[in-house]
Amino acid sequence: MLLNVSYNNPEIRKKIDAEVGKPFPLFERIKQGGIGIGHLIITSSSIEIQNLLALDKYRNKCNIELRPNGIIVGFRSLLESYALVIPYWKLTIYKGKSEEYSIYRDTYCIKIEAKNKNVHQFIKRVLTEKEKQSLPTIEDI
């Protein structure tokens, strides 16, 4: 679900909270050592997102925020802020190149550059949280 989150709209906030849960409280954020990572460089994206990013001349960057039931990938285009809301059950992450991750939800895709160790650690953390949320498989029984 790709949403324009530039304005304080309670309906959009309710949609996001229903999809990935409410934001972590302050104590939980401190306990986890932070719940997000910023200034990730977007190397490529799906056509819907690329059409938004092509509107300005600046370098395409995004950030990722953890939520209890998913993640939010945020980015800006012109003066608007957008959020790609991805619940864990729809989240797919691929590592194609050694320094690039592909984050998918249905038809939406964002490829981010991972040149430093912090990005790799954060993606591992996202995958761990996704694994905690997943349903048990036949092998678990």
C-alpha positions in Angstrom: 0.0 0.0 0.0 1.6 3.2 -1.2 0.2 6.3 0.6 0.8 10.0 0.6 1.6 10.8 4.3 2.5 14.5 3.8 -0.5 15.7 5.8 -1.9 14.8 9.2 -4.8 12.7 8.1 -6.4 10.5 10.7 -7.9 8.1 8.1 -4.5 7.4 6.6 -3.0 6.9 10.1 -5.7 4.4 10.9 -5.0 2.5 7.7 -1.3 2.3 8.5 -1.9 1.3 12.1 -4.3 -1.5 11.0 -1.8 -2.8 8.5 1.4 -2.8 10.5 0.4 -1.8 14.1 0.8 1.3 16.1 4.3 2.8 16.6 6.4 1.4 19.4 6.3 3.4 22.7 9.4 5.4 23.7 10.6 2.9 26.2 10.4 0.0 23.7 12.3 2.1 21.1 15.1 2.7 23.6 15.1 -0.9 24.7 15.5 -2.1 21.1 18.2 0.4 20.4 16.2 2.3 17.8 13.5 1.2 15.4 14.7 2.7 12.1 17.4 3.5 9.7 17.6 6.5 7.4 19.5 7.8 4.4 19.3 4.6 2.3 20.0 5.3 -1.3 17.4 3.9 -3.7 19.2 2.3 -6.7 16.0 1.3 -8.6 12.3 0.8 -7.9 9.0 -0.4 -9.5 7.3 1.9 -12.1 4.8 3.4 -9.7 7.5 4.5 -7.3 9.9 5.5 -10.0 7.3 7.8 -11.5 7.1 9.6 -8.1 10.9 9.8 -7.7 11.5 11.1 -11.2 9.6 14.3 -10.4 12.6 16.0 -8.7 16.3 16.2 -9.4 17.6 15.2 -6.0 19.2 11.9 -5.0 16.6 9.3 -4.2 16.8 8.3 -0.6 14.5 6.4 1.8 14.2 5.3 5.4 12.8 2.2 7.0 10.8 2.1 10.2 10.0 -1.0 12.2 6.4 -1.5 13.5 5.1 -4.5 15.5 3.5 -6.2 12.5 5.6 -4.9 9.5 7.8 -2.1 8.2 7.2 1.3 6.6 9.5 2.5 3.8 9.4 6.2 3.6 10.6 8.5 0.8 10.1 12.0 -0.5 9.3 13.4 -3.9 9.1 17.2 -4.4 7.5 18.4 -1.2 5.4 15.3 -0.6 6.2 12.4 1.7 5.2 8.8 0.7 5.1 5.6 2.7 5.2 2.1 1.4 3.4 0.1 4.1 4.5 -3.6 4.2 3.1 -6.1 6.7 5.5 -8.9 7.5 3.4 -11.5 5.8 3.7 -9.6 2.5 7.3 -8.6 2.9 9.9 -10.2 0.7 13.6 -9.2 0.8 16.2 -10.4 -1.7 19.9 -9.8 -1.7 20.9 -9.7 -5.4 24.3 -8.0 -5.4 26.5 -8.0 -2.4 25.7 -4.4 -1.7 22.1 -4.2 -2.6 18.8 -5.4 -1.1 15.4 -5.6 -2.9 12.3 -5.0 -0.7 9.0 -6.2 -2.2 5.4 -5.9 -1.5 3.1 -7.3 -4.2 3.9 -5.2 -7.3 5.9 -2.6 -5.4 9.7 -2.9 -5.2 12.5 -0.7 -3.9 16.2 -1.6 -4.2 18.5 0.0 -1.7 22.2 0.3 -1.5 23.9 -1.4 1.4 27.5 -0.2 1.5 27.9 -0.1 5.3 27.6 -2.6 8.1 24.6 -0.9 9.8 22.3 -1.5 6.8 23.2 -5.3 6.8 22.6 -5.5 10.5 19.2 -3.7 10.2 18.0 -5.9 7.4 19.0 -9.0 9.5 16.9 -7.5 12.3 13.9 -7.0 10.0 14.2 -10.6 8.8 14.4 -11.8 12.4 11.2 -9.9 13.3 9.5 -11.3 10.2 10.5 -14.8 11.3 9.0 -14.2 14.8 5.7 -13.1 13.2 5.4 -16.0 10.8 3.1 -18.9 11.3 4.5 -22.3 12.2 5.3 -24.5 9.2 5.0 -28.3 9.0 8.7 -28.7 9.8 8.2 -26.9 13.1 5.7 -29.5 14.3 
